[in-house]
Amino acid sequence: MDLQQTPALNFDSAASATAHDRIVETSIPSRLDALPWSGFHTRVVLALGITWILDGLEVTLAGALSGALKQSTTLHFSNLDLGFANSAYLAGAVLGALGFGWLTDRIGRKKLFFITLAVYLSATAATALSWNIASYALFRFLTGAGIGGEYTAINSTIQELVPARYRGWTDLVINGSFWIGAAMGAVSAIILLDPAVIGPDLGWRLAYLIGATIGLVVLFMRMWIPESPRWLMIHGRPDEAHAIVDDIERSVIGHQQGGTAFAKIRLKMRHHTPLGEVVHTLFTVYRQRALVGLVLMSAQAFFYNAIFFTFALVLTDFYGISADGVGWYILPFAAGNFLGPLLLGRFFDTLGRRTMIVLTYGLSGLLLAISGYLFAIGALSARGQTIAWMVIFFFASPAASAAYLTVSETFPLEVRALAIAVFYAIGTGIGGVVGPALFGALIDTGSRTSVFAGYLLGSALMIAAAIVAGRYAVAAERKSLEQIARPLAFME
């Protein structure tokens, strides 16, 4: 048997021991990492990874519908209103990630799957009923809270269920699936904003209802996803963790992996991890990794959110593209973003994390500076601008995904979800919330030079992140999570 329970070494009182006073010796991590890729892993990726498709749908709709929201007889938003609403969405994502991230580490991954998705569903449906900028911004805030919470619970679980040798590529492709949602949003906008089909005033409302409908389907897909055995083994439920791993093995290879000698670790079970210990772990014990996570998340958040949230505004205000035609330009842009992680993701597991992070961040920043200059001097058409962005984000997309991969695999299990939340929140707060509002204001000036200055800022942040990663990033490729960062409950 892989789980051997022994009495705790010390007790503070003569009271009888509970499950949380015991030490467990387990081979669960090594058993999970030894499994080949299977239908089980594919189903996990589909059921949980669809979060990024929903986020891509949401963000794209917000951008593609901006022209319709400005033209709406009910709302009649300005560029500043749109920037404010987009920043509200990101602010909600920040607070949702923090709150739900704390709960994910405390009460488990699986419960949060449903709570965060329910928040997303309700808020997205409500967005379709918005009547002014205040209501629209509020509902976008709540939608962001649901999505932010999804990031923490889903990233944690995928990291803990996927075998180590596939973890980098899998994480990048899942995060890259954001752009499948972006393509869906673009196509939806093309159809729903076409005056000959529905028209902009009703079309933007129906567009948001699409996201809610997709989310409802996902609720049923998640019913069979198990709780993370890694989380269970620390939180006083080793027998349940063992049973889940047995079931996974039977599903993957038809029998339990009992015949192989697996490495074991000894853990002292606990109810939860106090916030003080979380803070000490993140910012004292792992302060170098915290620096890397903060820099990577901040740079990619500003780079992505500032540019993509205002994508449609640049096309409509500087290139004269009609609001109902923006979707056609988003499709190739989305293709480049998805192909980047799909084609480059394998190299994060072979060439290594540090090499690929430096390469993708550095190239993204350099290419943005070049294309920004061409935009400033008027050398690009709408098609040329789209091709330039397509090439840039072929590298920027795996770079951004690598930021999530880094913060989700380089900290101990007990604080993993909250670590994702903290760095997502700080990074998005610094780079994401400010970005859309700043670029909205720059675009409102009507000056290409002003917008170019914003592009240069994004470029500088990405290049700086590449430099930091080259110096401090962890070589986590093909290593077990416990080898990268030992659990806080680890016992010698």
Secondary structure as UniProt FT lines:
FT   STRAND          4..6
FT   HELIX           19..21
FT   STRAND          23..26
FT   HELIX           28..34
FT   HELIX           39..64
FT   HELIX           66..71
FT   TURN            73..75
FT   HELIX           79..107
FT   HELIX           109..127
FT   TURN            128..129
FT   HELIX           133..161
FT   HELIX           164..166
FT   HELIX           167..176
FT   HELIX           178..192
FT   TURN            195..198
FT   HELIX           200..221
FT   TURN            222..224
FT   HELIX           229..234
FT   TURN            235..236
FT   HELIX           238..253
FT   TURN            258..259
FT   STRAND          265..268
FT   HELIX           275..280
FT   HELIX           281..285
FT   HELIX           287..308
FT   TURN            309..310
FT   HELIX           311..318
FT   HELIX           323..325
FT   HELIX           326..350
FT   HELIX           353..376
FT   TURN            377..378
FT   HELIX           382..409
FT   HELIX           413..415
FT   HELIX           416..427
FT   HELIX           428..432
FT   HELIX           434..444
FT   TURN            445..446
FT   HELIX           448..472
FT   TURN            477..478
FT   HELIX           481..484
FT   TURN            488..489
FT   STRAND          490..491
//
